[in-house]
Amino acid sequence: GTKIVLVIERDDRVDDRAEEVEAGIAMIYFEVAMHDIGLPGHWKTDDLSDADKYQIPENHFIGGYYTF
């Protein structure tokens, strides 16, 4: 399976909950676009344990993985 990783930059001016909401909004738009071009899939947000292998910068976090 193919996986696309959503990486969000942390902003000290925005609280963590707001950043999570913004990630969710991005996920919705992305999923709709993928479905529209014929690449349906789904988001996984429950198991992000392999985040270390992606070398995400310290001031970023993984919002989820889109798999299809």
Secondary structure, DSSP 8 states (H G I E B T S, - for coil): --EEEEEEE--TTS-HHHHHHHHHHHHHHHHHHHHHTT---EEE-S--TTGGGGT--TTEEEEEEEE-
